[in-house]
Amino acid sequence: MRVVPLHVEVDHALGGRWTSLRAADREWLWHRADPARAEVVPGSAFVDAGGLEECVPTVRGLPDHGDAWSRPWHRTGVDCPDFTLTRVLASDGGAVVADYELTAEPGYRFVWAAHALLDVSASARLDAPPGTPVLITDPQPLRREWPAGLASLGPDDGTAIGAVLERGQIRVVDGDQQLDLRVECDDQPVSIALWRNLRGWPEDDPYRSVGVEPMLGRTFDRADTTRPVAVVPASGAVRWRLTITALAGETA
């Protein structure tokens, strides 16, 4: 396998959203046209337009998918009522590296997710170490070990499953192309959230969408007291790094 340089485009006016993650002639981000995305204001219900949304301080709960995705960003981040988030994007050996910092009052509880919806085929699969703990959140809570029936994305079957994989790295394999996603953070819980919607959601007009989402915290809702979330330490700041690497070629 060889590393294929990745190029990212973002829309600061619309929540700092990643609108493109391109490797050579391959666009990895899935998109869904919805004019309502351009009209959101803080507190709006989430508009699922694809790309990669910055979801913080929660995914589920209130505000819906967090408080950062619905606000205009300045060049380096966004100021929200309870916190400030900064993000610096760079390239390292062809990989995209995003360095984040959240500043807030010590003790502030939050969840962050790089809510990436990927454009992958029905034959794509997810690679993670067997036996890694997984919490399946939808359609009902279940604790399992990887692969837990989640590794194969598969054709549309009318299901929608959400899950949290208790590790900070995962590989997406789609034919002879791969995408590695890794989140690193000292002293905070990391995970990979998965959303495998094979035309099972929403009920009134279902469509296909596949989310592979590096996270801080191991729950979708920061109000969840049964699962770990990120907590701002006495310094008032949490720093973390997201690295995304694309590879192509024959596997060994």
N, C-alpha and C positions, 0 to 999 in steps of 0.2 A: 504493500500500500504506500501511496505517496500523499503528502500534505498538499491540498489544493488551497491557495490563498482565498480567504473569505473577505467579502466587502459588505459593509453594513450601511444602510441609510436610515435616518431617523427624522421624525416630524416633531420639532420642539413645540410648535403651536398646538398640537393635538396630543398632549400628555407625554411627550418624549417617546412616543411609540416608534418601535423599530418597524419600518415599512418594507425593508428588503434585507435579506441575508443571502448573498449570492456567491456561489463558487463556480468559476468558469461559466458554463452555460446552464447551471442548475440553480434555480431559486428554491430555497428551502422553506420559506415562509408561505403559509396558506393565507388566502385573502377571501373575504366575503363582502361584496358591495352592500353598504347600508348607509344611505345619506344621513341618517340620524347621528352617525359618529361625529360628524362635523359640527353638530349643534349641542353637544353635551356641555353641561355646567357642573360645578361641584355639587355632589349629591344626586346626580342623575343615575338612573338605572343603567347597568352595564350594557354597552352595545358591542356585540360580538362581531367585529369587523376583521378579525384575524391579525396577522403580524405578530409582534411581541409587545405586549402591554406590561408596563411596570406597575404591579399590584402591591400596594403597601398603604396602610399598616395591616390590611387583612385581605382575604380573597372573598370568603363568604361572610355574612354578617353585614354590618353597616360601618362606613359607606360601602355600597355594593362594589366589590373588586377593588376597594381601597379608595384613597383620597388623592392619589397622584395622577392617575390615568386621565382624569377629567379636567385637569388644570393645564393652562399653558406653561411651558417650561422656559427658563432662560437658558443660556448656552451650557451651563454646567449643572443644572438641576432644577429643583422646584421647592418652593416654600409653602408648606401646609400649616394649618392652625396649630398642630401639636408637634410638628417636627420639620426639619429641613433635610432633603435628600439631595446629595450630589452624585454625579456619575461622570466618569472620564473614560472615553472609548479610545482604544489604541490597537495596534497590530503587533503581534510578537511571533515571528517565524511563520507568518501566514494565518495564524489564529487570531480571532477577535477576542480582546481582553477588555472587560468592563470592570473598573474599580469604583466601588460605591462607599459612601459614608452617610450614615443617618445620625443626626444630632437631635437630642431631645432631653427632657428631664430624666435624671437617673431613675430607674425602675419602670420606665415606659415599656409596655409590652407590645410587640408587633410581630407580624408575619410579612415577609416579602416573597414575591414569586415573580420570576421572569416568565410571564404567561405566554409562552411560545406555542403557536399553533403551526404545525408543520404540514407541508405539502408532500405526502409520501404515498406510495402505492399500496394496494391491498396485500402485497407480498412482503412488505417491510416488517422488520422485527426489532425488538428491544433487547439489548444484551446487558445483563447485570449479574453479579455473583449469585449462584444458586444458594438458597437458604437465607438471603437477606430478608429481614422482617418487612412485611408490607401490611398496611392498614387499608383495606378496601372500604371506601366511605359510601359508595352508591352501588346498587340501590339500597343496601343495608350494611351496617358496620360489621366487618369480619376481619379478624387477624389471621394472616397467612404468611407463608414464606415464598420468596421469589422462586419460580416464575408465576405461581398462583393464577395460571391461565391468562396472564397479561402480556406475555412476550410477543405473541403473534398479533399483529393488528387486524389482518383478515379483511374479507369482504363485508359489505353492509349486511347486518343481521338484525337490525332493529333494537340493539342494546345501547346503553350508555353507562359507563363505569368510571367512577373516580377513585383514585387510590393515592397513597403516599408511601414511597419507597424510602426506607431509612438508611440512605447513603447519599453522598454528594456528587455522584458521577454516574452517567449512563451513556450507552452508545446506541445510536439509531442506525440500523443497517438496511439499506434499500438497494438491492442489486449489487453492483460493484462500487457503490458510494456509501460513505459513512459520515455520521455527524456525532462528534463527542461533545458532551456538555458536562461541565464540572463547576461546582461552587465550593469555595473555600472560605472559612471564617473561624478565627480563633475564639474559643470559649462560647460559641453559640451553636445550637442544633442546626444541622443542615439536612436536606432531603431532596428528593425528586418527586414532584407531583405529576400524576398521569391523568389524562382525561381522554378516554377512548370512546368517542361518540360515533357509533356506526349507524347513523340515522335513527337513533333512539331518543333524541331530544332536539328541540322542544316538542311536546306532544302534538301541537296544532300544525307545525310545519317542520318536521325533522330534517336535518341535513347531516353530512359527515364532517367531523372535525377531530383532529388528533392533537392533544396538548402534551408536551413534554417540558416540564417546568421546574428548573432549579429553584430551591426555596431556602429561606431561613425559617426555622420552625418546622414542626412535623404535624401540622394541622392546617386546615383551610381557614379556620376562624380564630382570631386572636383571643376571643372570649372563652374559648375552650380551655377549661382548667384541668382536663384529664390528659392532655398531650403537651409536649414541650413547645414553647414559643421563644422568640428572641427577646431579650431583656436588656435595655440600655444600662451599662454599668455606671459606677461613680464618676468616670471620666466624662460622661455625657455623650459618648460617641461609640458607634459600632461601625467597623470597616470590614468589607468583604470583597471577594473577587469572583467574577464569572468568566470562564474561559470556554470558548466554542471553537472546535477544530474540525475542518472538513478533510476527508481522505477519499481517495479513489484508486481503483486498480484491483487486480485479483488478490483475494485473500490467500494466506499461506496454507 
